Every structure is written in structure tokens, then in C-alpha cells.
């Protein structure tokens, strides 16, 4: 966390009296001053060569940052370094010196005739003539800080400088504060040598702008947020997501960058909901005085049971406006994106969860739920658990409500994550390697256009291999072709299937010699209506290749036209990018219908469970180093882990820990 904290905040000006450092915080403590005073030696004393060698070593090992404070720079040096020329004003300021980086945003003050007259009146009273031309608010940072954090500090410096420039033009705020600060410097300089005090300590007591700069520094270090009024007039609000969104996992600390958050918030959908991380009263109290009434109304209506679309209707707001307000609350760390609570939600212990016995969460949990054990509750989610399984119909309603509140509390603390079921369309292998024996990359699954392509003359000329029986089943067509060439050869031929229950008269590449008789394998005559139905099936699955069509039509459920129509309607979602809840929302179908369809077409559809990107935005950065090798065997995926959803509907899932184990095994092979 200390790598992102500022080392110091500095305010410098340039004017008719040269470059001046008005204030810096934190300033050097008295102990540092005393140590530097004691280390002084008589310049006329004899220097031994050994002393010079030791001094050289000290200079090589010296640092400009000591105890998270900026040292080694005199005030005059910083003033000359940070007070830039006029031509550099209005642009970002970034200077690196050894292990220190100075970041700011200098501006030039424009003195209007009105402000000039006020300044002349003040100068006539004081008898002193001084005008500030440029001002720069600078943050001293560590040199190895990440680029996104540097951009955030540039943004904050610009907000502060713009506010100071506005107040200078309005009421000469900066000039008056500069006079107060100069008077303190003059007062300290007039003191005897044995009574010298740190001038910045007195400035902090007398100057309003010094107190405001200290408030900025303390807010960044403690909370990563700044909220104050410059001169009790101009409001400045700032949030640094690197410090607000932090996940601590043992010895690792994960900082979320703004780019990651923008990418995840772009996945926000109307079926998502909001979960406040603080009580509603605290969220309302943290809002500025001129907060939008729509935001206040939305905060009062938010519950974990509502999605954003319902929230928009209840608040009488447009959906786009609700999206913007939701992203605002998430960015400032006030809320978290979730899927609304319902009995069909599947939760599992988060890999980022703090499960230490002496964790502060244990005491917090006991305060909220007396008589309950946090680790006992967490143990129930070691494996994926349906929310309905946490409900006992024989319990008292108050205990049932408390169980739901426990789940909500664990979601607020990031101890649980929700698993969603995603669907993949995979055609079984035709060459005898098993239904799911081939190794398939997850990156390939994520592309909706990657499917095995087989080019054929037409759909009705495709012949599907049957691995269970290489001998063609006898039928009435053999009677009509008993004297044909292919029956005389006596060679085994593969069975040809166009629809389940239909056996064509093709063998190899030759057609049957029967001129007028077309029968199926069960002896029924093929009519024109049946041919029309096959044509309709082919029209429904026109987006599929010939091999994929044959694989789908081989499923027994393809005989039912309604089931096939529903499959064709939902086929665009079977690319691993859409979970069940999303399909249910956009297609307006029930979960039972979708699960039944998955069971009927289980030969060509596989499922896996993982998090939603919008609800667990830190997952991508946490497992970033696993992504290049996320190539798993579908046979292992299907055989290892199953979760039962409903009656007889088996849905395979993959959790983070199992995925990591499989990836490590893959890398070691």
C-alpha cells in the first residue's frame, strides 16, 4: 500500500519576488532536524582519509525518502525545481530524480482589471508590492509507481490548481494566504539561533490553505479519497481506485486499476443488481450537498433483491441513467455489482477470502450475528452451494432471514463469489476418440465463430459414421436391390442416417437401384410430408455447418420440432459467453425450460461454471498469469466436477482451485 501513497505534497509559486515554496507536508520532524544539526562538523577541522571514505559510503547509501517522508531537498532547491516557466503552464508536470518522482499541474494566473484594482488597494495598505504569476501543486511520489496511479495524481493536482486559480480570481485567496505564510517565515527568521522552530508547524496553525493541503494528504494515505472545500467554497472530490479497491490474499495485495474497472463495468447488464458495502445512512451522508436527487432516490430504493431494470422502473429513471449512477457508486467503493439474490444462485468460497483465525472479520461477524461462527458458516461454502439449500422450511422465519443476512454480509466482505453456468456447443468427435476426448482451448470456446467445418454437397447427402455397429442393418430396401452390384460385393458398409430413425438407401457413394420404394429402418414408407419436415429442420439450423447439423439432428430430442426450434433460437448463446440467467432474461424463458433443453441435447452441449466478469472484477487481474495456458481437456472437465441443478439435470462446473491444479499439471507435463 505504501508504494501508492504520496511522499509529500508541495505548493510553490512564482512571481515578482521569485520562486517560493509556500508549504510542504509532511515536513521534516524535529528529530531529523536535530540529527542533521548534530552531524554538522567544524569546516576548519582536519579531515582524515578514513573519514572521507566513510563519508563517501554514506553518500552512496543515502536516500531521498526516509520513513515515508521526503528528505535531502532544501526548500529553495524545491522552489527552483518545481516553479516552472510560463510556457510549461497548462500541461502535466512530471520530473524524476533518482527514486523520487514529482507530479503536478502548473497554471498561469490571469490578473483581470478587477482583481488588479483589489490587489493595488491591498498593496497600498500593506506597502508591499508582490504579484503571483504561476502556481503549482506537486505530489512527490516513488519513482517506481505505476503509470495509472501517476495519471490519477495528475488529475487531482489539476483539480486543486483549478480551484485555487478560481478563488484567486474571485477573492485573492492565494495572495492573502501567501502573505500569511511569508509573515511566518519572516517571524521565524528573526528568532535567535537557539530558538529556531520549524516554520511549517506555525504555518499549519495559521494558514487555511496549509490545513487543506494536509487534509488532501491524509485522505490519500488513509482512505484513497479526497473530499474538501477550497476556501469553504469550491468542492474537490477525488477517488483513487488503486487504494479503494484492494484485495489482500495472504502475502499478496491486488490493486485494481481504472482500466480493469472500466472493462468490467462495460459488462454491466440490466439483470445485474447492486449491493451496498456500507449502511444506507452512511452512503447518504457521504454524498456532497449538491448531489443529484436521482442518485439520492436510487440509493433509497436499492435492495439486493432488485435488478437494475426493476430499479429504473421504481425510481422513474431511464435505464442508461441507472447504469451511470450504478457505475459511479461502484467506482467510489460504495457498492458492488451482484446478481439479485434468489434461491437458484450458486455460491462458493472466494479464493481471495481472508480465512485467518485471528482475522478482524471474525470479531465483526460476531458483532453482527451473536452466537454464530464465521468459519463454520464459511465451511458450508467450501463446495458450490445453492442458496435454497441454506433454507430449512422447519426453522423459524427469523432464523431463515438471518441466514440470508449472513450470505449478504459475506458478499459485502468479498468472502463469497457466485458461479454462473455457461453453455458451449461442441460436436462429438467422429473418429472414435470419444465424445469429449479432444483437448479444446478455452480461448477457442470464447469465439462464437470457431466450430468444426465440414464441406459437403448438401445436407441430405451427408453420412454420419456409426461407431457402435459397422454392419448395415437389414431393411426392405435390400429386397429391391438383392441383385445390385453393391449387395454382391459383400463388404460391410457404414450405416447412413439423416434423421434419427431414418436409414437411407445409400451405401458408400452409390445410390440404391430401387426406382420407387423409399423406406426407413423401421419399415415405414417415407412420405412427402416427412421430406418437408426434414427441409424445415434444415432451415432452422441453416447457420450450422453440415457436420454440426448432423450432430444436432442425431440427438433424440431433434425429432420434436418444438425442441428443435428452441435449440435453434438459443444457439447464438451457446458460445460460452452467456450464462443461464442472461439467456433467461433476454429470451424470457424459465430456468426449467432451459435445463430441460440442456438435458435433451446433452450430446452436443456442455456446461461449466465460473464467475461473471461484472460481479468479480478482480478475477482477471488476480489470475492474469494463468490466462496464456488455460487449455484444458474437455474429458477432464466433464469427469471431475458435477453439480445437480433440478431433477436429473447434471451441470459440470470448474472452480478456481481445480482450474489452477489442472493448469499446473499442464505446465509440468
C-alpha positions in Angstrom: 0.0 0.0 0.0 2.9 2.4 0.8 4.1 2.3 -2.8 1.0 4.2 -3.9 1.0 6.7 -1.1 2.4 10.2 -1.8 5.7 11.0 -0.1 4.8 14.7 0.2 2.5 17.4 -1.2 4.1 20.7 -2.1 2.8 24.2 -3.1 5.1 26.5 -4.9 4.6 29.9 -6.6 6.5 32.1 -8.9 6.0 35.9 -9.1 7.6 39.3 -8.8 9.7 38.1 -5.8 11.0 35.0 -7.4 10.2 31.3 -6.8 8.8 30.5 -3.4 7.9 27.2 -1.6 4.8 28.2 0.4 4.1 24.8 2.1 5.0 21.2 2.2 3.5 18.3 4.1 4.7 16.2 5.8 7.6 18.4 6.8 10.7 17.1 8.5 10.3 16.3 12.2 12.4 17.8 14.9 14.4 14.6 15.3 15.5 14.8 11.7 16.5 18.5 12.2 18.4 17.6 15.4 20.2 14.8 13.8 21.2 16.9 10.8 22.4 19.7 13.3 24.5 17.2 15.3 26.0 15.8 12.2 27.5 19.2 11.3 31.2 19.4 11.8 33.7 22.3 12.0 34.7 23.2 8.5 38.2 24.1 9.7 38.8 20.7 11.4 41.4 18.3 10.0 39.8 15.6 7.9 41.4 12.1 7.9 41.4 10.0 4.8 39.4 7.3 6.6 36.7 9.8 7.5 36.4 10.8 3.8 36.0 7.2 2.8 33.2 6.7 5.3 31.5 9.9 4.2 31.7 8.6 0.6 30.0 5.4 1.6 27.3 7.3 3.4 26.6 9.4 0.4 26.3 6.4 -1.8 23.8 4.7 0.5 21.8 7.9 1.3 18.2 8.0 0.1 15.8 10.8 -0.6 12.9 9.1 1.1 13.2 8.3 4.8 10.3 7.0 6.9 7.9 7.7 4.0 9.0 11.4 4.0 10.9 13.5 1.5 14.3 14.4 2.8 17.5 15.6 1.2 16.0 18.6 -0.6 16.2 22.1 0.7 13.2 24.4 0.4 15.0 26.7 -2.0 16.0 23.8 -4.2 12.5 22.5 -4.4 11.2 26.0 -5.2 13.6 26.4 -8.1 12.9 22.9 -9.4 9.1 22.9 -9.2 8.2 26.6 -10.1 8.2 26.2 -13.9 8.3 28.8 -16.6 5.2 30.3 -18.2 5.4 28.3 -21.4 5.1 25.0 -19.4 1.9 26.0 -17.7 -1.3 24.3 -18.5 0.3 20.9 -19.1 1.2 17.9 -17.0 4.4 18.2 -14.9 6.5 15.0 -14.4 10.1 15.1 -13.2 12.1 12.1 -11.9 15.1 12.5 -9.7 16.7 9.2 -8.5 14.0 7.4 -6.5 11.6 10.4 -6.3 9.1 11.5 -9.0 7.4 14.9 -8.8 3.9 15.1 -10.4 1.9 18.3 -10.7 -0.1 20.6 -13.0 1.2 24.2 -13.1 -1.1 27.1 -14.3 -0.6 30.7 -15.0 -2.7 33.2 -13.1 -4.5 35.8 -15.2 -5.0 39.1 -13.4 -8.2 40.8 -14.6 -8.6 44.6 -14.1 -11.0 44.0 -11.2 -8.6 41.7 -9.4 -5.7 44.1 -10.2 -7.6 47.0 -8.5 -8.2 44.9 -5.4 -4.6 43.9 -5.3 -3.5 47.6 -5.6 -5.7 48.5 -2.7 -4.2 45.7 -0.6 -0.7 46.8 -1.6 -1.4 50.4 -0.6 -2.4 49.2 2.9 0.5 46.9 3.4 3.0 48.9 1.5 4.3 45.8 -0.2 4.2 45.0 -3.9 4.0 41.4 -4.9 2.1 39.5 -7.6 1.9 35.8 -8.2 2.2 34.7 -11.8 2.3 30.9 -11.7 1.3 28.3 -9.1 1.9 24.6 -9.0 0.6 21.9 -6.6 3.1 18.9 -6.7 2.9 15.4 -5.3 6.2 13.7 -4.5 5.9 10.0 -5.3 8.1 7.0 -5.5 9.8 6.6 -8.9 8.6 3.1 -9.5 4.9 3.9 -9.1 2.6 2.6 -11.9 1.5 4.8 -14.8 -2.2 4.6 -14.0 -1.5 6.0 -10.5 0.5 8.8 -12.0 -2.4 9.8 -14.1 -4.7 9.8 -11.1 -2.3 12.2 -9.2 -2.2 14.4 -12.3 -5.9 14.6 -12.2 -6.0 15.5 -8.5 -3.3 18.1 -8.9 -5.3 19.7 -11.8 -8.4 19.8 -9.6 -6.6 21.6 -6.8 -4.9 24.1 -9.1 -8.1 24.9 -10.9 -9.9 25.5 -7.6 -7.0 27.8 -6.3 -7.0 29.8 -9.6 -10.8 30.3 -9.3 -10.5 31.5 -5.8 -7.6 33.8 -6.6 -9.6 35.4 -9.4 -12.7 35.7 -7.1 -11.3 36.9 -3.8 -7.5 36.9 -3.9 -7.4 33.8 -1.8 -4.0 32.6 -2.8 -2.4 36.0 -2.4 -3.8 36.5 1.1 -2.6 33.0 2.2 0.8 33.7 0.6 1.2 36.9 2.8 0.3 34.9 5.9 2.9 32.3 5.0 5.6 34.9 4.3 5.0 36.6 7.6 5.6 33.3 9.4 8.9 32.8 7.5 10.0 36.3 8.5 9.0 35.7 12.1 11.0 32.5 12.3 14.0 34.1 10.6 14.0 36.9 13.2 14.3 34.5 16.1 17.7 33.8 17.8 19.6 30.8 16.6 19.0 28.8 19.7 15.2 29.4 19.4 14.7 28.4 15.7 11.5 26.5 15.1 10.1 24.7 12.1 8.2 27.4 10.2 5.8 24.8 8.6 4.5 23.9 12.0 3.4 27.5 12.6 2.1 27.8 9.0 -0.1 24.8 9.6 -1.7 26.5 12.6 -2.3 29.9 10.9 -2.9 29.2 7.2 -6.1 27.8 5.9 -4.6 26.6 2.6 -2.0 24.6 4.6 -4.7 22.8 6.5 -6.4 22.0 3.2 -3.2 20.5 1.7 -2.8 18.4 4.9 -6.3 17.2 4.5 -5.6 16.1 1.0 -2.5 14.2 2.0 -4.2 12.4 5.0 -7.2 11.5 2.8 -5.0 9.9 0.2 -2.9 7.9 2.7 -5.8 6.7 4.9 -8.7 6.1 2.5 -7.5 6.9 -1.0 -10.3 9.5 -1.3 -10.3 13.3 -1.0 -13.4 15.4 -0.2 -13.0 19.0 0.9 -13.9 22.6 0.1 -11.2 25.0 -1.0 -11.7 28.3 0.9 -15.0 26.8 2.1 -16.4 27.4 -1.4 -15.0 25.2 -4.2 -15.6 21.5 -3.7 -13.0 19.0 -4.6 -13.8 15.3 -4.7 -11.4 12.6 -5.8 -11.2 8.8 -5.7 -8.1 6.7 -6.3 -9.4 3.2 -7.3 -6.0 1.6 -6.6 -6.4 2.2 -2.9 -10.2 2.0 -2.7 -10.5 -1.4 -4.4 -7.8 -3.6 -2.7 -7.8 -7.3 -2.1 -5.4 -8.8 0.4 -4.7 -12.6 -0.1 -2.1 -13.7 2.4 1.2 -12.0 1.4 -0.2 -10.7 -1.9 -2.0 -7.4 -2.4 -4.0 -6.9 -5.5 -4.7 -3.3 -6.6 -7.4 -2.8 -9.2 -6.5 -0.3 -11.9 -9.1 2.0 -13.5 -8.7 0.2 -16.9 -9.7 -3.1 -15.3 -12.7 -1.4 -13.6 -13.9 0.2 -16.9 -13.6 -3.1 -18.7 -15.6 -4.9 -16.1 -18.3 -2.2 -15.8 -18.8 -2.4 -19.5 -20.1 -5.9 -18.8 -22.9 -4.4 -16.7 -26.4 -5.7 -17.8 -30.0 -4.9 -16.8 -30.3 -8.2 -14.9 -27.5 -7.2 -12.5 -28.1 -5.7 -9.1 -26.3 -3.5 -6.5 -25.2 -4.4 -3.0 -24.1 -1.6 -0.7 -20.8 -2.1 1.2 -21.9 0.4 3.8 -25.2 1.1 5.6 -27.6 3.2 3.6 -27.3 6.1 6.1 -23.5 6.3 5.7 -23.8 6.3 1.9 -26.3 9.2 2.0 -24.1 11.1 4.5 -21.1 10.8 2.2 -22.8 12.5 -0.7 -22.0 16.1 -1.4 -24.5 18.8 -0.6 -25.4 19.3 -4.3 -25.8 15.6 -5.0 -28.3 14.7 -7.8 -31.8 14.0 -6.5 -31.9 11.0 -8.8 -28.9 9.5 -7.0 -30.5 10.0 -3.6 -33.8 8.5 -4.8 -31.9 5.5 -6.3 -29.9 4.9 -3.1 -33.1 4.7 -1.0 -34.6 2.1 -3.4 -31.7 -0.2 -3.8 -32.1 -3.7 -2.3 -30.1 -7.0 -3.0 -33.3 -8.4 -4.5 -33.8 -5.9 -7.3 -32.1 -5.8 -10.7 -31.2 -2.6 -12.4 -34.2 -2.7 -14.8 -36.7 -3.0 -11.8 -34.7 -0.2 -10.1 -35.2 2.1 -13.0 -38.9 1.5 -13.0 -39.2 2.1 -9.3 -37.1 5.3 -9.4 -38.8 6.6 -12.6 -35.4 6.8 -14.3 -34.1 5.7 -17.7 -32.0 2.6 -17.8 -29.0 4.5 -19.0 -29.2 6.9 -16.1 -29.4 4.0 -13.6 -26.3 2.4 -15.3 -24.4 5.7 -14.9 -25.3 6.1 -11.3 -24.5 2.4 -10.5 -21.0 2.8 -12.1 -20.5 5.9 -10.0 -21.3 4.1 -6.8 -19.1 1.1 -7.7 -16.2 3.4 -8.7 -16.3 5.2 -5.3 -16.4 1.9 -3.4 -19.9 2.4 -2.1 -21.5 -0.6 -3.8 -20.7 -3.9 -5.5 -22.3 -5.4 -8.6 -24.1 -8.7 -7.9 -26.8 -10.9 -9.4 -30.0 -10.4 -7.4 -30.5 -12.9 -4.6 -32.7 -15.8 -5.4 -32.9 -19.5 -4.4 -31.2 -20.7 -7.6 -28.0 -18.8 -7.0 -24.9 -20.9 -6.5 -22.2 -19.5 -4.2 -18.7 -20.8 -3.3 -15.9 -19.6 -1.1 -13.9 -17.0 -2.9 -10.2 -17.8 -3.5 -9.5 -14.3 -2.2 -11.3 -14.8 1.1 -9.5 -14.0 4.3 -9.9 -17.2 6.3 -7.3 -16.5 9.0 -8.4 -17.4 12.5 -7.3 -14.1 14.0 -8.8 -12.0 11.2 -10.7 -8.9 12.2 -13.6 -10.2 10.2 -14.3 -12.7 13.0 -14.9 -10.1 15.6 -17.0 -8.0 13.1 -19.1 -11.1 12.3 -19.8 -11.8 16.0 -20.9 -8.3 16.5 -23.4 -8.6 13.7 -24.5 -12.1 14.4 -24.0 -13.1 18.1 -23.7 -16.8 18.7 -22.6 -17.6 15.2 -19.2 -18.7 14.0 -17.8 -17.2 10.8 -15.5 -20.2 9.9 -18.4 -22.6 10.5 -20.5 -20.6 8.0 -17.7 -20.4 5.5 -17.2 -24.2 5.7 -20.7 -24.7 4.2 -19.5 -23.0 1.0 -16.3 -25.0 0.5 -18.1 -26.6 -2.4 -20.7 -24.9 -4.6 -23.9 -24.5 -2.7 -27.4 -23.5 -3.8 -29.0 -20.7 -1.8 -32.1 -22.8 -1.4 -30.0 -25.4 0.4 -29.4 -22.9 3.2 -33.1 -22.7 3.8 -34.8 -25.0 6.2 -38.6 -24.8 6.0 -38.9 -26.1 9.6 -36.8 -23.2 11.0 -38.3 -20.1 12.5 -38.8 -17.3 9.9 -36.5 -15.1 11.9 -33.6 -17.7 11.6 -34.3 -18.1 7.9 -34.0 -14.3 7.4 -30.8 -14.3 9.5 -29.2 -16.9 7.2 -29.9 -14.7 4.2 -28.4 -11.7 6.0 -25.3 -13.8 6.7 -24.9 -14.5 3.0 -25.4 -10.8 2.2 -22.7 -9.9 4.8 -20.2 -12.4 3.4 -20.9 -11.0 -0.1 -20.2 -7.5 1.2 -16.9 -8.6 2.6 -15.9 -10.5 -0.6 -15.8 -13.9 1.1 -18.2 -15.5 -1.4 -18.5 -15.4 -5.1 -21.3 -16.5 -7.3 -20.9 -19.2 -10.0 -22.9 -18.9 -13.3 -23.4 -21.7 -15.7 -22.1 -21.1 -19.2 -23.0 -23.3 -22.3 -20.7 -24.5 -25.0 -21.7 -26.2 -28.3 -19.2 -28.9 -29.0 -19.7 -31.5 -31.8 -18.7 -35.0 -30.7 -15.6 -36.4 -32.4 -16.4 -38.6 -35.4 -13.1 -40.6 -35.4 -13.6 -42.8 -32.4 -11.8 -40.7 -29.8 -14.8 -40.4 -27.5 -17.4 -37.8 -27.2 -15.1 -35.3 -25.4 -11.6 -36.7 -25.8 -10.1 -33.9 -27.8 -8.2 -31.1 -26.0 -10.0 -27.9 -26.6 -8.7 -24.4 -25.6 -10.9 -22.2 -23.5 -9.7 -19.3 -25.7 -11.2 -21.2 -28.7 -14.5 -21.6 -26.8 -14.7 -17.9 -26.3 -15.0 -17.2 -30.0 -18.5 -17.7 -31.3 -17.4 -18.5 -34.8 -15.0 -21.3 -34.1 -16.8 -24.6 -34.9 -15.6 -27.6 -36.9 -16.5 -27.0 -40.5 -17.2 -29.8 -43.0 -17.9 -29.0 -46.6 -20.5 -31.3 -48.3 -22.5 -31.3 -51.4 -25.8 -30.9 -49.5 -27.3 -31.7 -46.1 -29.2 -34.7 -47.3 -26.0 -36.2 -48.9 -24.1 -36.2 -45.5 -23.5 -39.6 -44.0 -22.8 -39.9 -40.3 -20.5 -42.6 -39.1 -21.9 -45.0 -36.5 -19.1 -46.3 -34.2 -21.2 -48.8 -32.4 -22.0 -51.1 -35.4 -20.2 -51.1 -38.7 -22.7 -53.6 -40.3 -25.6 -52.1 -42.1 -28.9 -53.1 -40.6 -31.1 -55.2 -42.9 -34.2 -53.5 -44.3 -36.8 -53.9 -47.0 -34.6 -51.9 -49.4 -32.3 -55.0 -49.5 -35.1 -57.0 -51.3 -35.4 -54.5 -54.1 -31.6 -54.4 -54.5 -30.7 -58.0 -53.9 -29.3 -58.3 -57.5 -27.5 -55.0 -57.4 -23.7 -54.5 -57.6 -23.2 -53.2 -54.0 -25.1 -56.2 -52.4 -23.0 -58.6 -54.4 -19.8 -57.2 -53.1 -20.4 -58.5 -49.6 -18.4 -55.8 -48.0 -19.5 -54.1 -44.8 -20.8 -50.6 -45.3 -21.4 -47.9 -42.7 -25.0 -47.1 -41.8 -26.3 -43.7 -43.2 -28.5 -41.6 -41.0 -30.2 -38.3 -42.0 -32.7 -38.2 -39.1 -33.0 -40.5 -36.1 -35.0 -43.5 -37.2 -34.3 -42.8 -40.9 -31.9 -45.1 -42.9 -31.2 -44.0 -46.5 -30.5 -46.4 -49.2 -27.0 -45.0 -49.8 -24.0 -47.3 -49.3 -20.6 -45.7 -49.8 -21.0 -43.3 -52.8 -23.6 -45.4 -54.8 -27.4 -45.0 -54.6 -29.9 -47.8 -54.4 -31.2 -49.2 -57.6 -34.8 -49.3 -56.2 -36.7 -47.0 -58.5 -39.8 -46.3 -56.5 -39.6 -47.6 -52.9 -38.2 -45.4 -50.1 -38.5 -46.9 -46.6 -37.0 -46.1 -43.2 -35.1 -48.6 -41.0 -38.3 -49.5 -39.1 -40.1 -50.4 -42.4 -42.2 -47.2 -42.7 -42.6 -45.5 -46.0 -41.0 -42.1 -46.4 -43.7 -39.6 -47.5 -43.6 -36.1 -48.9 -44.6 -34.7 -45.5 -41.6 -36.2 -43.9 -39.3 -34.8 -46.5 -40.9 -31.3 -46.0 -40.3 -31.7 -42.3 -36.6 -32.5 -42.9 -36.4 -29.4 -45.1 -37.8 -27.3 -42.3 -35.2 -28.8 -39.9 -32.5 -27.9 -42.3 -33.9 -24.3 -42.5 -33.9 -23.9 -38.7 -30.2 -24.9 -38.5 -29.1 -23.1 -41.6 -26.3 -21.3 -39.6 -24.7 -24.6 -38.7 -22.2 -26.5 -40.9 -23.3 -29.8 -42.3 -21.3 -31.7 -39.6 -22.9 -29.7 -36.8 -26.4 -30.1 -38.3 -25.9 -33.9 -38.4 -24.6 -33.9 -34.8 -27.7 -31.9 -33.6 -30.2 -34.0 -35.6 -28.7 -37.2 -34.2 -30.0 -36.3 -30.8 -33.3 -37.9 -30.0 -34.8 -34.6 -29.0 -34.4 -33.3 -32.6 -37.5 -35.4 -33.5 -39.6 -32.9 -31.6 -40.0 -29.8 -33.8 -40.7 -27.5 -30.7 -37.5 -28.6 -29.0 -35.5 -28.1 -32.2 -37.0 -24.6 -32.7 -36.0 -23.7 -29.2 -32.5 -25.0 -29.7 -32.1 -23.0 -33.0 -33.4 -19.9 -31.2 -30.9 -20.2 -28.4 -28.0 -21.4 -30.4 -26.3 -17.9 -30.6 -25.9 -18.1 -26.8 -24.0 -21.5 -26.9 -20.5 -20.0 -27.3 -19.5 -19.8 -23.6 -20.1 -16.1 -23.3 -23.6 -16.1 -21.9 -24.8 -17.7 -18.6 -28.2 -19.2 -17.9 -29.5 -16.1 -16.1 -28.6 -13.9 -19.1 -30.3 -16.2 -21.5 -33.4 -16.4 -19.3 -33.5 -12.6 -19.1 -33.2 -11.8 -22.8 -35.2 -14.7 -24.2 -37.9 -14.6 -21.4 -37.9 -18.3 -20.7 -37.9 -20.3 -17.4 -35.0 -22.0 -15.9 -36.8 -25.3 -16.0 -37.2 -25.0 -19.8 -33.5 -24.2 -20.3 -32.3 -27.0 -18.1 -34.6 -29.4 -19.9 -33.2 -28.3 -23.2 -29.7 -28.9 -21.9 -30.6 -32.4 -20.8 -32.2 -33.3 -24.1 -29.2 -32.0 -26.2 -26.5 -33.1 -23.7 -24.7 -34.9 -26.5 -23.7 -31.6 -28.2 -23.9 -29.2 -25.3 -21.6 -29.0 -22.3 -21.6 -26.6 -19.4 -19.1 -25.1 -17.0 -19.5 -22.8 -14.1 -17.4 -19.7 -13.3 -17.8 -16.1 -12.2 -19.4 -13.3 -14.1 -16.8 -10.6 -15.1 -19.1 -7.8 -13.9 -19.6 -9.2 -10.4 -16.0 -10.3 -9.7 -13.9 -7.6 -11.5 -10.7 -8.5 -9.7 -10.6 -12.1 -11.0 -8.9 -11.1 -14.3 -6.0 -9.3 -12.6 -5.7 -12.0 -9.9 -5.4 -14.9 -12.3 -3.7 -12.9 -15.1 -0.6 -15.1 -15.2 -2.8 -18.2 -15.7 -4.6 -17.0 -18.9 -1.9 -17.9 -21.5 -2.2 -21.6 -20.5 -5.9 -22.0 -19.9 -6.1 -25.1 -22.2 -7.9 -28.0 -20.6 -9.1 -31.3 -21.7 -12.9 -31.5 -22.0 -12.8 -35.1 -20.8 -11.2 -34.0 -17.6 -13.7 -31.1 -17.3 -16.6 -33.4 -17.7 -15.4 -36.1 -15.5 -14.2 -34.2 -12.5 -16.9 -32.0 -11.1 -20.7 -32.1 -11.3 -23.4 -30.1 -9.6 -27.0 -31.1 -9.8 -29.4 -28.4 -10.9 -33.0 -29.5 -10.5 -34.2 -33.1 -11.2 -31.8 -35.2 -13.3 -30.0 -32.2 -14.8 -26.3 -32.6 -14.3 -24.2 -29.5 -14.9 -20.4 -29.8 -14.8 -18.6 -26.9 -13.3 -14.9 -25.8 -12.8 -13.9 -23.9 -9.7 -10.8 -21.7 -9.5 -8.8 -24.1 -7.3 -9.4 -27.1 -9.6 -8.5 -25.0 -12.6 -5.3 -23.9 -11.1 -4.3 -27.5 -10.2 -5.1 -28.6 -13.8 -3.1 -25.7 -15.2 -0.1 -26.5 -13.1 -0.3 -30.2 -14.2 -0.5 -29.0 -17.8 2.6 -26.8 -17.3 4.6 -29.7 -15.7 3.8 -32.2 -18.5 
